[in-house]
Amino acid sequence: MTSQTSTTASSAASAAPQGTHMWVLTLEVPGRGMTTSHGTVTPPADATRHDTFRTLLDYVVSQNPRMSSANCVFFSFEPNQL
């Protein structure tokens, strides 16, 4: 249920613009399944970390309805820069 994409430096330059923050969210329904999702996002200027977590959680559950009662086992939300 986890997807990974590798990108070369030349193809990264032509990729669509990315958000200001990169996120990873892993949910688990014990004994029934687990999913990890990731991406980039630019939250509104007045958004809190909690607001963004809830928005991302709702997004992941909308993509994986069986995760509606899942536990969050991992959440990372960092500036999308090196």
C-alpha angles and dihedrals in degrees: 000000000000118000127202129189124193118210129192120221092252095051092044090061091059095043122113117273115277131223124260092253134044120215139191122188127183121191129185135191100199111247092000109067152303135226135190122200131180142178146123130280140178107215121207114271093252096045120119126215088255092051089052093046091053091047092050092044090052090048094051092047091049088056092043108030092180086069093064091109096035128130119237106239098171137018127172124177115173138157108274097237137092 
